Amino acid sequence: RIYPLMRVTLTTSDGASVTVSRQLTKHSGFIEKAITDMAVDDNAVPLSAVAVDVDDATLKLVIEWLTEHRDDALPYPEKTDEERRADDIPAWDQAFVQKWDTKEDQQQTLYAVITAADKLDIKGLLDMTCKTLANKINGKTVEEMREILQLECDFTEEELAEIRKENAWCEN
Amino acid sequence: SHSSPYTMDILALPDIFLRDLLRLLGIGDRMNLRLTCRTFEQLVANTHAGYFKEGSIYRYSESCQAICLGDKQIRNAMQGEAKLRQLLHLRSRLFSRISFGKFKIKCINSQGEVSKQQTLCASSPPS
């Protein structure tokens, strides 16, 4: 049972404190477990702050996303392979990502949010960021993929030629 | 711009995230990802490829068959044992497992007519 009026104080990795309602934190498996482990009374506010290994700037984005999704159903629905697709990101989420996912940022914010969603165990946010990254890669050339994912090619020319030869078996 | 101390390191992301990411990509993208770096080459080979609405095997003659997997076609797949081995190798490098909504097998004779056909659907027994 969740008590939406309860407040939880989160301390970030860079020492900031943010207080949010349980209505938001219920979407985070990590925070919920931390609160459960505190064994607080039903009506008590867990004053002991939950330390989250996420920086302040990233946590603010996470809280913004949680605020929009506070009424989403829990548990987060698991989708089958057939149901899973990358082009069904809600309009609000798309606009949310576009606000900060800029080329100048070299996608560091996206990476930080993905990492935060994983650490805080927020399945909906992790799923949305996964789809966002999939959409970025979709239909791109090898060079473009390396640029987007910031990967260094560690193949020899011979190895690349061999993989290209294998790939040549397939055609559109 | 974000002032986070994080640097983008896709390979440091949790394994489950990378596997989910690959399941959202088509075969063409998986093929390109293989060429980016060794880690992705391994990852592509070791992850579930996900769901495809349709797949098919078209058999034109003893030496000419085509296998369609989602958005890609593998040509002349059975042209001799060596080619078959090559096909199996490629298949194992691209995906560990895939599923289809509908899988069609068609044999086409030298006149271009369909001599035999079978369609398998995920939700119904073989027709």
HADDOCK unambig.tbl for C-alpha pairs under 7 A between the chains (distance, minus, plus):
assign (segid A and resid 57 and name CA) (segid B and resid 4 and name CA) 7.00 0.50 0.50
assign (segid A and resid 81 and name CA) (segid B and resid 50 and name CA) 5.57 0.50 0.50
assign (segid A and resid 81 and name CA) (segid B and resid 51 and name CA) 5.22 0.50 0.50
assign (segid A and resid 82 and name CA) (segid B and resid 51 and name CA) 5.43 0.50 0.50
assign (segid A and resid 85 and name CA) (segid B and resid 24 and name CA) 6.15 0.50 0.50
assign (segid A and resid 86 and name CA) (segid B and resid 24 and name CA) 6.18 0.50 0.50
assign (segid A and resid 100 and name CA) (segid B and resid 1 and name CA) 6.92 0.50 0.50
assign (segid A and resid 105 and name CA) (segid B and resid 1 and name CA) 5.50 0.50 0.50
assign (segid A and resid 105 and name CA) (segid B and resid 2 and name CA) 6.69 0.50 0.50
assign (segid A and resid 107 and name CA) (segid B and resid 8 and name CA) 6.77 0.50 0.50
assign (segid A and resid 108 and name CA) (segid B and resid 6 and name CA) 6.38 0.50 0.50
assign (segid A and resid 108 and name CA) (segid B and resid 7 and name CA) 5.78 0.50 0.50
assign (segid A and resid 108 and name CA) (segid B and resid 8 and name CA) 5.23 0.50 0.50
assign (segid A and resid 109 and name CA) (segid B and resid 2 and name CA) 5.83 0.50 0.50
assign (segid A and resid 111 and name CA) (segid B and resid 8 and name CA) 5.85 0.50 0.50
assign (segid A and resid 112 and name CA) (segid B and resid 6 and name CA) 6.26 0.50 0.50
assign (segid A and resid 115 and name CA) (segid B and resid 13 and name CA) 6.84 0.50 0.50
assign (segid A and resid 130 and name CA) (segid B and resid 17 and name CA) 6.85 0.50 0.50
assign (segid A and resid 130 and name CA) (segid B and resid 21 and name CA) 5.75 0.50 0.50
assign (segid A and resid 134 and name CA) (segid B and resid 21 and name CA) 5.91 0.50 0.50
assign (segid A and resid 134 and name CA) (segid B and resid 24 and name CA) 6.39 0.50 0.50
assign (segid A and resid 134 and name CA) (segid B and resid 25 and name CA) 6.58 0.50 0.50
assign (segid A and resid 138 and name CA) (segid B and resid 25 and name CA) 6.68 0.50 0.50
assign (segid A and resid 138 and name CA) (segid B and resid 29 and name CA) 6.28 0.50 0.50
assign (segid A and resid 139 and name CA) (segid B and resid 29 and name CA) 6.25 0.50 0.50
assign (segid A and resid 141 and name CA) (segid B and resid 32 and name CA) 6.65 0.50 0.50
assign (segid A and resid 142 and name CA) (segid B and resid 32 and name CA) 5.24 0.50 0.50
assign (segid A and resid 142 and name CA) (segid B and resid 33 and name CA) 6.52 0.50 0.50
assign (segid A and resid 142 and name CA) (segid B and resid 35 and name CA) 6.43 0.50 0.50
assign (segid A and resid 142 and name CA) (segid B and resid 36 and name CA) 5.97 0.50 0.50
assign (segid A and resid 146 and name CA) (segid B and resid 36 and name CA) 5.88 0.50 0.50
assign (segid A and resid 149 and name CA) (segid B and resid 10 and name CA) 6.17 0.50 0.50
assign (segid A and resid 151 and name CA) (segid B and resid 36 and name CA) 6.96 0.50 0.50
assign (segid A and resid 151 and name CA) (segid B and resid 37 and name CA) 6.98 0.50 0.50
assign (segid A and resid 152 and name CA) (segid B and resid 37 and name CA) 6.65 0.50 0.50
assign (segid A and resid 153 and name CA) (segid B and resid 36 and name CA) 5.74 0.50 0.50
assign (segid A and resid 153 and name CA) (segid B and resid 37 and name CA) 4.88 0.50 0.50
assign (segid A and resid 154 and name CA) (segid B and resid 37 and name CA) 5.50 0.50 0.50
assign (segid A and resid 154 and name CA) (segid B and resid 38 and name CA) 6.40 0.50 0.50
assign (segid A and resid 155 and name CA) (segid B and resid 37 and name CA) 6.36 0.50 0.50
assign (segid A and resid 155 and name CA) (segid B and resid 38 and name CA) 6.64 0.50 0.50
assign (segid A and resid 160 and name CA) (segid B and resid 35 and name CA) 6.61 0.50 0.50
assign (segid A and resid 163 and name CA) (segid B and resid 35 and name CA) 6.94 0.50 0.50
assign (segid A and resid 166 and name CA) (segid B and resid 90 and name CA) 6.12 0.50 0.50
assign (segid A and resid 167 and name CA) (segid B and resid 31 and name CA) 6.39 0.50 0.50
assign (segid A and resid 169 and name CA) (segid B and resid 74 and name CA) 5.57 0.50 0.50
assign (segid A and resid 169 and name CA) (segid B and resid 75 and name CA) 6.39 0.50 0.50
assign (segid A and resid 170 and name CA) (segid B and resid 72 and name CA) 6.05 0.50 0.50
assign (segid A and resid 170 and name CA) (segid B and resid 73 and name CA) 5.29 0.50 0.50
assign (segid A and resid 170 and name CA) (segid B and resid 74 and name CA) 4.52 0.50 0.50
assign (segid A and resid 170 and name CA) (segid B and resid 75 and name CA) 6.73 0.50 0.50
assign (segid A and resid 171 and name CA) (segid B and resid 72 and name CA) 5.70 0.50 0.50
assign (segid A and resid 171 and name CA) (segid B and resid 73 and name CA) 5.27 0.50 0.50
assign (segid A and resid 171 and name CA) (segid B and resid 74 and name CA) 6.50 0.50 0.50
assign (segid A and resid 172 and name CA) (segid B and resid 71 and name CA) 6.50 0.50 0.50
assign (segid A and resid 172 and name CA) (segid B and resid 72 and name CA) 5.01 0.50 0.50
assign (segid A and resid 172 and name CA) (segid B and resid 73 and name CA) 6.17 0.50 0.50
